[in-house]
Amino acid sequence: MRALDPTRPPFHPTHQARRRHSPTPVRTGSWPLILLLALASGAALAAPVGAAAPDVALVEAVPAMREAALIGFTRAVAKRPLVAETDGRVQALFLDVGDRVDESGRFAQLDTTFVGLELEEVKVQEDRLKSQIEFDRREVTRFRELVRQSSASASQLDALEQALRDNRHALRALDVRRRILEERLTRATIGAPVGWHVTAREVELGQWVREGDPVGYAADFSTLLVPFALTPEQFSALEGGGGTLRLELLDQPRGATSEVSARLYRVNPGFDPETRKIAVELALDEPVHPARGGLRVRLRLGLPEATGAVSLPPAALGSSYEESWVIREDGARLPVLRLGPDAQDPALVRVTAPGLRPGDRVRLLGER
């Protein structure tokens, strides 16, 4: 048996337990490291949760845009009927459908035989009256001298002067009739605006036409118009796009220009109760070959998403597996649903979330 040391304190059961659970002695050199860790932990607990650092880059959410494509067809900027202004039989046709009106401006010619004969008759009557007026003028001069010499009565002089006046009035009436016949002769030529194209011909050679009958139609294709029926939302997007628009030509041959610039030409202020849309016309500012009606044209308009989705740069999105999120300016993490690229700017991504609206600012992840 081991002998007891009289200098040691008496044994107690708690002494052994206290020694078993006492901490390991710390070396003197570790105290500075422990102090720094405590200070850092206290500072982290004192900082506000989610506060953005002043050098964190932020980006503003913009409304997500979708694309609306509308198809229209070109037409002439102006058109008009070609009307006969006098009765007559078609004697000559100068143009057919598709022809361009030349500098003469002639489309058809009516028979002017009878008008020419009447004009000749009037000219004969004018020559006769001119000769009669010259004779009456000499008679009046002679009788004035006889009346002054009391060799003729004043009543004879008055009768001669009256006959002279009547013949002069008759000559003026014949002059008016002659001008009417010359105008009828001119209007027997059915004209069309120079530079326009004939789109319809409704007469044949030898056909009798009456005054006011349309004998054809012509249109001006120097400028092409494209009509559209737009909703108020689409019309606002059209006006917001600025003065110049870009239209896509769908029927151009390979290698030809497929896009042309256009402008808002005319807006119909009326209201169509059936379509409830706004009738507008766009004018092409660039020449198109061939210049004709019926060319298909596509108009693309960017409209805001009806769901309230927003567009953000990809750097503002965080993702893990099937989930995506953004971090708001205040540090709140918000899960979002990706919808694909933006229709107006493919560099942006469309996302939607219940608490994310246009104008909100989110952090650019990984950028400082």
Phi, psi and chi 1 to 4 in degrees:
 res  aa     phi    psi   chi1   chi2   chi3   chi4
   1 MET       -  140.0  176.0  178.4  -71.5      -
   2 ARG   -74.0  136.4 -174.0  177.0  178.4 -177.8
   3 ALA   -78.8  143.3      -      -      -      -
   4 LEU   -78.7  139.4  -63.9  176.0      -      -
   5 ASP   -88.5  118.3 -172.2   -3.7      -      -
   6 PRO   -66.4  -16.3   24.6  -34.4      -      -
   7 THR   -84.3  -18.8   61.0      -      -      -
   8 ARG   -82.9  149.9  -63.0 -179.1   61.9 -178.4
   9 PRO   -70.5  158.6   22.5  -30.9      -      -
  10 PRO   -64.4  148.8   21.0  -31.1      -      -
  11 PHE   -71.5  135.9  174.7   77.8      -      -
  12 HIS  -134.5  140.2 -164.7  -83.1      -      -
  13 PRO   -60.1  -34.2  -22.4   31.0      -      -
  14 THR   -69.5  -23.1   59.4      -      -      -
  15 HIS   -62.9  -43.3  -66.8  170.1      -      -
  16 GLN   -67.1  -38.1 -174.0  174.0    0.6      -
  17 ALA   -66.0  -38.0      -      -      -      -
  18 ARG   -65.8  -37.7 -172.3  177.2  -63.4  120.0
  19 ARG   -69.3  -32.2  -75.4 -164.7  -58.6  -91.6
  20 ARG   -68.7  -36.8 -173.9 -178.3  -59.7  116.5
  21 HIS  -100.4    3.6  -61.9  -75.8      -      -
  22 SER   -72.4  141.5   61.2      -      -      -
  23 PRO   -65.0  157.4   25.1  -33.0      -      -
  24 THR   -70.9  135.2  -55.6      -      -      -
  25 PRO   -59.6  138.3  -22.1   32.4      -      -
  26 VAL   -96.3  136.9 -179.8      -      -      -
  27 ARG   -73.6  152.5  -62.7 -178.6 -179.2  178.9
  28 THR   -65.6  -31.7  -53.4      -      -      -
  29 GLY   -72.7  -14.2      -      -      -      -
  30 SER   -86.5  -11.4  -58.8      -      -      -
  31 TRP   -62.9  -39.4  -76.8  106.9      -      -
  32 PRO   -61.9  -40.3  -25.0   35.5      -      -
  33 LEU   -64.7  -42.1  178.3   60.0      -      -
  34 ILE   -63.2  -39.6  -64.7  173.6      -      -
  35 LEU   -64.6  -41.0 -177.9   59.2      -      -
  36 LEU   -66.1  -40.0  -70.4  175.9      -      -
  37 LEU   -63.4  -37.7  -68.1  175.1      -      -
  38 ALA   -67.0  -41.4      -      -      -      -
  39 LEU   -65.5  -39.9  -68.9  176.1      -      -
  40 ALA   -65.6  -39.6      -      -      -      -
  41 SER   -64.8  -38.1  -59.0      -      -      -
  42 GLY   -67.9  -38.6      -      -      -      -
  43 ALA   -66.7  -38.4      -      -      -      -
  44 ALA   -66.3  -37.5      -      -      -      -
  45 LEU   -70.5  -26.4  -66.8  175.0      -      -
  46 ALA   -83.3  -20.9      -      -      -      -
  47 ALA   -72.3  147.0      -      -      -      -
  48 PRO   -68.2  141.0   22.5  -32.0      -      -
  49 VAL   -73.3  128.5  178.4      -      -      -
  50 GLY    80.0    3.7      -      -      -      -
  51 ALA   -67.3  134.4      -      -      -      -
  52 ALA   -80.6  136.1      -      -      -      -
  53 ALA   -68.7  151.1      -      -      -      -
  54 PRO   -64.7  -20.1   19.7  -30.6      -      -
  55 ASP   -99.2   11.9   56.8  -14.0      -      -
  56 VAL   -79.6  129.2  171.4      -      -      -
  57 ALA   -77.1  137.8      -      -      -      -
  58 LEU  -120.6  154.7  -59.7  174.3      -      -
  59 VAL  -137.2  146.0   64.9      -      -      -
  60 GLU   -96.1  135.1 -177.3  175.5  -22.5      -
  61 ALA   -74.8  131.6      -      -      -      -
  62 VAL  -111.2  156.3  -62.6      -      -      -
  63 PRO   -60.7  135.5  -21.2   31.5      -      -
  64 ALA   -71.9  140.5      -      -      -      -
  65 MET  -112.6  143.2  -54.5  -62.5  -70.1      -
  66 ARG  -118.0  157.6   61.0 -179.1  176.1   88.1
  67 GLU  -104.1  132.4 -174.8 -179.9   77.0      -
  68 ALA  -113.7  121.5      -      -      -      -
  69 ALA  -106.1  123.0      -      -      -      -
  70 LEU  -116.7  140.5  -54.7  175.4      -      -
  71 ILE  -107.9  129.7  -57.2  -64.3      -      -
  72 GLY  -130.0  171.8      -      -      -      -
  73 PHE  -127.1  138.0  -64.7   88.2      -      -
  74 THR   -70.7  155.9   58.8      -      -      -
  75 ARG  -153.8  168.3   70.4  178.1 -170.9 -175.3
  76 ALA   -70.8  152.1      -      -      -      -
  77 VAL   -72.2  -24.1   66.4      -      -      -
  78 ALA  -154.5  152.0      -      -      -      -
  79 LYS  -149.8  155.9   59.9 -178.9  179.8  180.0
  80 ARG  -156.1  150.9   55.2  172.9  -75.2 -173.0
  81 PRO   -80.3  151.3   28.3  -33.7      -      -
  82 LEU  -100.9  111.2  -53.3  178.6      -      -
  83 VAL  -111.8  139.6 -179.9      -      -      -
  84 ALA   -75.9  128.8      -      -      -      -
  85 GLU   -97.8    1.9  -60.9 -174.7   57.6      -
  86 THR  -154.3  160.0 -176.2      -      -      -
  87 ASP   -75.1  147.4  -61.9  -16.7      -      -
  88 GLY   168.3  172.0      -      -      -      -
  89 ARG  -101.5  137.9 -167.1  176.8  -56.0  -81.4
  90 VAL   -67.5  117.9  178.5      -      -      -
  91 GLN   -99.4  -30.4 -173.3  177.9   32.8      -
  92 ALA  -153.3  146.6      -      -      -      -
  93 LEU  -121.2  127.0  -72.6  171.4      -      -
  94 PHE  -102.6  -22.1  -55.9  104.9      -      -
  95 LEU  -133.8  155.0  -61.4  172.8      -      -
  96 ASP  -126.1  178.9 -156.7  -12.1      -      -
  97 VAL   -62.3  131.0  175.4      -      -      -
  98 GLY    95.0  -15.0      -      -      -      -
  99 ASP   -75.7  149.5  -67.0  -18.7      -      -
 100 ARG   -92.0  136.7 -177.5  179.7 -178.9  -86.9
 101 VAL   -72.2  124.5 -178.0      -      -      -
 102 ASP   -83.0 -171.5   57.3   14.9      -      -
 103 GLU   -66.0  -23.9  -62.5  -61.7  -31.6      -
 104 SER   -70.6  -26.7   65.8      -      -      -
 105 GLY    70.1   21.1      -      -      -      -
 106 ARG   -96.7  135.1  -62.3 -176.3  -57.4  171.8
 107 PHE  -109.7  -46.8  172.5   72.8      -      -
 108 ALA  -150.6  160.1      -      -      -      -
 109 GLN  -127.9  128.3  177.2   66.9   49.5      -
 110 LEU   -92.7  157.3  -58.0 -178.7      -      -
 111 ASP   -66.6  129.1 -176.2   16.3      -      -
 112 THR  -120.0   26.1   58.5      -      -      -
 113 THR   -61.6  -50.4  -58.8      -      -      -
 114 PHE   -69.7  -35.9  -66.7  102.3      -      -
 115 VAL   -64.0  -40.1  176.8      -      -      -
 116 GLY   -64.0  -38.4      -      -      -      -
 117 LEU   -66.7  -41.7  -67.8  175.8      -      -
 118 GLU   -62.5  -37.8  -69.4 -177.5   20.5      -
 119 LEU   -65.7  -38.7 -167.6   58.4      -      -
 120 GLU   -65.1  -40.4  -71.9 -175.6   11.3      -
 121 GLU   -61.5  -42.6 -178.8 -175.4    2.2      -
 122 VAL   -63.5  -40.8  168.2      -      -      -
 123 LYS   -63.7  -37.0  -70.2 -178.1  178.5  179.6
 124 VAL   -64.1  -44.2  170.3      -      -      -
 125 GLN   -64.2  -37.3  -66.4  179.5    7.1      -
 126 GLU   -63.8  -41.7  -75.4 -177.9  -25.0      -
 127 ASP   -63.5  -41.6  -68.3  -20.3      -      -
 128 ARG   -62.5  -44.4 -176.5 -176.1   63.0   80.9
 129 LEU   -66.9  -38.3  -79.8  176.4      -      -
 130 LYS   -61.5  -41.2  -71.1  179.1 -179.3  178.0
 131 SER   -67.1  -40.6  176.6      -      -      -
 132 GLN   -64.9  -39.9 -177.1   64.5   40.3      -
 133 ILE   -64.3  -39.7  -70.5  172.8      -      -
 134 GLU   -64.7  -39.4 -178.0   62.7   24.0      -
 135 PHE   -66.1  -44.9  174.4   77.9      -      -
 136 ASP   -62.5  -36.1  -67.9  -18.2      -      -
 137 ARG   -64.5  -41.1 -173.0  178.7   61.8   78.6
 138 ARG   -67.6  -37.9  -69.4 -164.0  -57.2  -92.2
 139 GLU   -64.3  -41.8  -76.2  -67.1  -60.3      -
 140 VAL   -63.1  -41.7  167.3      -      -      -
 141 THR   -62.7  -43.2  -57.5      -      -      -
 142 ARG   -66.1  -41.6 -173.8  167.2   64.8   87.0
 143 PHE   -71.1  -29.3  -94.5   80.2      -      -
 144 ARG   -62.1  -39.8  -78.1  177.2 -179.4  169.6
 145 GLU   -68.4  -37.5 -177.1   63.3   23.3      -
 146 LEU   -67.9  -39.9  -67.4  175.0      -      -
 147 VAL   -65.5  -35.0  169.7      -      -      -
 148 ARG   -67.0  -32.4 -172.5  178.7   64.3   82.5
 149 GLN   -89.7    4.1  -63.7  175.9    0.6      -
 150 SER    63.2   30.3  -60.0      -      -      -
 151 SER   -98.8   -7.4  -60.3      -      -      -
 152 ALA  -144.2  157.5      -      -      -      -
 153 SER   -83.4  154.8   63.5      -      -      -
 154 ALA   -69.1  -27.9      -      -      -      -
 155 SER   -66.0  -35.5   60.9      -      -      -
 156 GLN   -65.3  -39.1  -70.9  178.8  -41.2      -
 157 LEU   -65.0  -41.6  177.3   60.8      -      -
 158 ASP   -62.0  -40.6  -67.1  -20.0      -      -
 159 ALA   -64.2  -40.1      -      -      -      -
 160 LEU   -66.9  -40.7  -70.4  174.3      -      -
 161 GLU   -64.4  -37.8  -70.9  179.4  -15.9      -
 162 GLN   -66.9  -39.7 -177.8   62.5   40.9      -
 163 ALA   -64.0  -37.3      -      -      -      -
 164 LEU   -64.1  -43.2  177.3   61.5      -      -
 165 ARG   -64.7  -41.8  -73.6 -167.6  -65.2  -92.2
 166 ASP   -62.0  -41.5  -69.1  -17.9      -      -
 167 ASN   -67.4  -35.1  -72.3  -27.2      -      -
 168 ARG   -66.3  -41.4  -74.6  174.6  174.7  170.9
 169 HIS   -62.7  -41.2  -71.0  -46.3      -      -
 170 ALA   -63.3  -35.8      -      -      -      -
 171 LEU   -66.0  -40.6 -178.9   61.1      -      -
 172 ARG   -65.3  -38.0  -75.7 -163.2  -66.2  -92.0
 173 ALA   -63.2  -39.9      -      -      -      -
 174 LEU   -65.8  -34.7  -79.0  177.4      -      -
 175 ASP   -63.3  -41.8 -179.4   66.5      -      -
 176 VAL   -63.4  -43.7  173.2      -      -      -
 177 ARG   -62.9  -37.9 -174.5 -177.3  174.8 -169.5
 178 ARG   -63.4  -42.7  177.5 -177.3   55.9   79.5
 179 ARG   -66.1  -34.8  -74.2 -174.3  -70.8  162.7
 180 ILE   -63.3  -43.8  -68.2  175.4      -      -
 181 LEU   -66.3  -37.3  -69.2  173.9      -      -
 182 GLU   -65.8  -36.7  -70.8  175.2  -12.1      -
 183 GLU   -67.1  -40.6 -173.7   65.1   24.9      -
 184 ARG   -63.6  -35.9  -73.3  179.3   56.8 -169.5
 185 LEU   -65.5  -39.7 -169.8   64.0      -      -
 186 THR   -68.4  -42.1  -57.8      -      -      -
 187 ARG   -74.8   -8.1  -66.2  177.4 -177.6 -122.0
 188 ALA   -68.4  -17.4      -      -      -      -
 189 THR   -90.4  113.1  -58.5      -      -      -
 190 ILE   -82.3  116.5  -57.1  174.9      -      -
 191 GLY  -102.4  170.1      -      -      -      -
 192 ALA  -141.8  153.4      -      -      -      -
 193 PRO   -62.0  135.9  -22.6   33.0      -      -
 194 VAL   -64.6  133.7  176.9      -      -      -
 195 GLY    92.0  -14.1      -      -      -      -
 196 TRP   -79.7  170.9  -70.4   28.5      -      -
 197 HIS  -117.9  141.0  -72.6   76.8      -      -
 198 VAL   -76.2  126.4  177.9      -      -      -
 199 THR  -108.2  -13.7   58.0      -      -      -
 200 ALA  -158.2  143.7      -      -      -      -
 201 ARG  -132.0  119.5 -166.3 -165.2   75.8 -177.5
 202 GLU  -116.8   23.2  -60.7 -178.0   -4.8      -
 203 VAL  -134.9  160.4  -67.6      -      -      -
 204 GLU  -128.7  165.6  -61.2  -66.6  -20.1      -
 205 LEU   -61.8  135.6  -75.2  175.1      -      -
 206 GLY    84.5   -4.4      -      -      -      -
 207 GLN   -76.6  140.2 -179.3  177.8  -17.8      -
 208 TRP   -87.7  130.4  179.2  -92.7      -      -
 209 VAL  -122.4  150.9  -64.0      -      -      -
 210 ARG  -108.1  160.2  -64.5 -172.8  177.0  -84.0
 211 GLU   -58.7  127.5 -179.7 -178.3   -8.1      -
 212 GLY    95.6   -8.5      -      -      -      -
 213 ASP   -76.2  133.0  -69.6  -14.4      -      -
 214 PRO   -74.8  129.8   24.9  -30.8      -      -
 215 VAL  -108.6   -4.8  -62.9      -      -      -
 216 GLY   176.3 -179.6      -      -      -      -
 217 TYR  -139.3  147.3  -68.7   86.7      -      -
 218 ALA  -133.4  152.7      -      -      -      -
 219 ALA  -139.5  153.7      -      -      -      -
 220 ASP  -102.7  110.2 -179.1   12.0      -      -
 221 PHE  -104.1   16.9  -67.9   95.8      -      -
 222 SER   -65.5  -29.7   59.9      -      -      -
 223 THR  -128.5  131.5  -59.6      -      -      -
 224 LEU  -100.3  135.7  -65.0 -179.5      -      -
 225 LEU  -108.6  149.9  -60.3 -177.2      -      -
 226 VAL  -128.8  110.5 -174.8      -      -      -
 227 PRO   -83.1  144.8   28.3  -31.0      -      -
 228 PHE  -138.1  151.6  -72.3   99.1      -      -
 229 ALA  -112.9  111.9      -      -      -      -
 230 LEU  -113.0  146.7  -54.8  179.6      -      -
 231 THR   -74.6  162.5   63.6      -      -      -
 232 PRO   -56.4  -36.3  -27.5   35.1      -      -
 233 GLU   -66.5  -42.5 -178.0 -175.5   20.5      -
 234 GLN   -67.8  -37.4  -66.6  170.5  -15.6      -
 235 PHE   -65.1  -38.7 -177.8   69.3      -      -
 236 SER   -63.9  -40.4  -61.3      -      -      -
 237 ALA   -65.7  -35.3      -      -      -      -
 238 LEU   -66.1  -44.7 -179.7   68.5      -      -
 239 GLU   -67.9  -35.3  -75.1 -171.3  -42.7      -
 240 GLY   -72.7  -12.4      -      -      -      -
 241 GLY   -78.2   -4.3      -      -      -      -
 242 GLY    97.8 -176.2      -      -      -      -
 243 GLY   -75.7  -28.4      -      -      -      -
 244 THR  -107.1  134.2  -57.1      -      -      -
 245 LEU  -120.2  162.5  -55.3  168.9      -      -
 246 ARG  -118.4  124.8  -60.9  -62.7  -63.6  179.1
 247 LEU  -115.0  146.7  -61.4 -180.0      -      -
 248 GLU  -103.8  124.4 -177.1  179.4   -3.4      -
 249 LEU   -86.6  124.4  -61.1  174.1      -      -
 250 LEU   -96.3  -15.2  -57.4 -179.9      -      -
 251 ASP  -110.8   18.2  -63.5  -33.6      -      -
 252 GLN   -79.5  145.5  -70.0  -63.0   94.6      -
 253 PRO   -65.8  161.4   23.1  -32.6      -      -
 254 ARG   -63.5  133.9 -178.7  174.5  -61.8  179.2
 255 GLY    94.5  -15.6      -      -      -      -
 256 ALA   -83.7  166.7      -      -      -      -
 257 THR   -65.0  128.1  -56.9      -      -      -
 258 SER  -102.3   -9.5   60.0      -      -      -
 259 GLU  -129.1  141.4  -77.2 -167.8   -5.8      -
 260 VAL  -135.6  154.7  -65.6      -      -      -
 261 SER   -84.4  150.1   61.6      -      -      -
 262 ALA  -144.7  168.3      -      -      -      -
 263 ARG  -142.8  158.9   54.2 -174.4  168.1   83.2
 264 LEU   -72.5  115.9 -174.4   60.7      -      -
 265 TYR   -94.9  -44.9 -178.9   75.6      -      -
 266 ARG  -155.4  142.7 -172.6  160.7   44.7 -158.2
 267 VAL  -124.8  125.2  179.6      -      -      -
 268 ASN   -80.1  118.3 -169.7  -17.0      -      -
 269 PRO   -75.9   -7.3   29.3  -34.2      -      -
 270 GLY   -73.2  171.4      -      -      -      -
 271 PHE  -124.2  129.9  174.4   72.4      -      -
 272 ASP   -99.4  108.7 -171.2  -14.4      -      -
 273 PRO   -68.2  -16.9   24.2  -32.1      -      -
 274 GLU   -81.3  -50.9  -64.9 -177.0    0.5      -
 275 THR   -88.0  -26.7   62.0      -      -      -
 276 ARG    57.2   36.0  -59.7  179.7 -178.3  178.0
 277 LYS  -122.3  168.1  -66.9 -176.3  177.7 -179.0
 278 ILE   -99.4  125.2  -57.4  171.5      -      -
 279 ALA   -86.7  119.1      -      -      -      -
 280 VAL  -127.4  159.0  -58.6      -      -      -
 281 GLU  -130.4  129.4  -68.2  176.1  -27.3      -
 282 LEU  -104.0  139.4  -55.6 -178.0      -      -
 283 ALA  -108.0  130.9      -      -      -      -
 284 LEU   -75.9  127.5  -56.2 -173.9      -      -
 285 ASP   -88.2  -10.6  -71.7  -26.1      -      -
 286 GLU  -114.3  145.1  -59.2  177.0   17.5      -
 287 PRO   -68.0  144.4   23.5  -32.0      -      -
 288 VAL  -123.4  135.2  177.3      -      -      -
 289 HIS  -121.1  126.4  -59.3  -75.2      -      -
 290 PRO   -77.5  146.3   29.4  -34.2      -      -
 291 ALA   -85.1  103.5      -      -      -      -
 292 ARG  -154.1  171.0   61.3  178.5  179.2   86.6
 293 GLY   -85.0  160.4      -      -      -      -
 294 GLY    90.0    3.1      -      -      -      -
 295 LEU   -74.0  132.6  -61.2  176.4      -      -
 296 ARG   -77.8  134.3  -69.5 -173.4  -56.0  155.3
 297 VAL  -132.2  136.1  176.3      -      -      -
 298 ARG  -108.8  131.0  177.2 -175.8  -70.4  135.8
 299 LEU  -110.9  124.7  171.0   64.5      -      -
 300 ARG  -107.2  129.0  -60.3 -179.6 -176.4  -88.4
 301 LEU  -125.1  137.4  -64.8  175.2      -      -
 302 GLY   -93.2  121.2      -      -      -      -
 303 LEU  -120.1  143.9  -55.3  176.3      -      -
 304 PRO   -64.4  145.7  -18.3   30.4      -      -
 305 GLU   -62.5  133.2  -71.8  -85.7    1.6      -
 306 ALA   -70.7  -18.9      -      -      -      -
 307 THR   -80.3   -8.3   59.3      -      -      -
 308 GLY    83.5   14.9      -      -      -      -
 309 ALA   -66.4  159.0      -      -      -      -
 310 VAL  -123.7  164.8  -61.2      -      -      -
 311 SER  -117.1  137.5  -67.0      -      -      -
 312 LEU  -138.4  156.5  -66.5  169.1      -      -
 313 PRO   -69.2  150.9   21.6  -31.3      -      -
 314 PRO   -58.2  -28.2  -23.3   32.8      -      -
 315 ALA   -66.4  -14.9      -      -      -      -
 316 ALA   -87.4   -3.5      -      -      -      -
 317 LEU  -107.3  135.0  -60.5  177.9      -      -
 318 GLY  -106.0  148.1      -      -      -      -
 319 SER  -145.4  149.3   60.4      -      -      -
 320 SER  -152.8  116.3  175.6      -      -      -
 321 TYR    58.8 -117.4  -61.8  101.0      -      -
 322 GLU   -96.6    3.6  -60.6  -68.4  -25.7      -
 323 GLU  -109.5  147.9  -62.3 -179.4   -3.2      -
 324 SER  -133.7  152.9  -61.2      -      -      -
 325 TRP  -153.7  165.9   66.3   85.0      -      -
 326 VAL  -130.0  157.8  -64.0      -      -      -
 327 ILE  -114.0  118.8  -60.3  178.8      -      -
 328 ARG   -69.5  173.2  -54.5  171.7   71.7  100.6
 329 GLU   -61.1  -34.2 -176.1  179.5    7.4      -
 330 ASP   -82.5    3.3   57.7    1.9      -      -
 331 GLY    94.4   -4.5      -      -      -      -
 332 ALA   -72.1  134.4      -      -      -      -
 333 ARG   -91.9  127.8  175.2  170.5  165.3  169.4
 334 LEU  -125.3  116.5 -171.9   64.3      -      -
 335 PRO   -69.1  139.7   23.0  -30.9      -      -
 336 VAL  -130.5  163.4  -62.7      -      -      -
 337 LEU  -113.3  122.9  176.8   63.3      -      -
 338 ARG   -78.3  135.2  -59.1  172.9   71.3  115.9
 339 LEU  -114.7   -2.9  -59.0  176.9      -      -
 340 GLY   110.6 -178.6      -      -      -      -
 341 PRO   -70.5  155.4   24.5  -32.8      -      -
 342 ASP   -74.6  142.5 -171.8   89.5      -      -
 343 ALA   -68.4  -34.3      -      -      -      -
 344 GLN   -86.7  -34.5  -64.7  -66.4  -49.2      -
 345 ASP  -133.3   97.5 -171.4   -3.7      -      -
 346 PRO   -62.0  -14.9  -20.5   31.7      -      -
 347 ALA   -73.6  -11.8      -      -      -      -
 348 LEU  -101.8  158.1  -59.0  178.8      -      -
 349 VAL  -116.6  133.4  178.8      -      -      -
 350 ARG   -85.3  130.3  -64.3 -178.1  -61.2  123.6
 351 VAL  -135.8  160.1  -61.9      -      -      -
 352 THR  -140.1  144.5 -179.0      -      -      -
 353 ALA  -158.1  147.4      -      -      -      -
 354 PRO   -58.4  -35.9  -23.9   33.4      -      -
 355 GLY  -102.3   12.6      -      -      -      -
 356 LEU  -111.7  122.5 -171.6   60.9      -      -
 357 ARG  -128.4  159.3  -63.8 -177.6  -59.4  -86.9
 358 PRO   -57.7  136.5  -25.3   34.7      -      -
 359 GLY   100.3  -17.9      -      -      -      -
 360 ASP   -69.3  149.0  -67.4  -12.3      -      -
 361 ARG  -110.8  133.9  -57.5 -149.7  -57.6  173.8
 362 VAL  -127.2  163.9  -61.1      -      -      -
 363 ARG   -83.6  148.2  -60.0 -178.0 -173.6 -178.5
 364 LEU   -88.0  111.5  -73.5  177.0      -      -
 365 LEU   -70.6  132.5  -55.4 -179.4      -      -
 366 GLY    83.3   -2.9      -      -      -      -
 367 GLU  -111.8  140.4  -65.3 -172.5   13.2      -
 368 ARG  -126.9      -  -69.2  -76.4  179.0  178.3
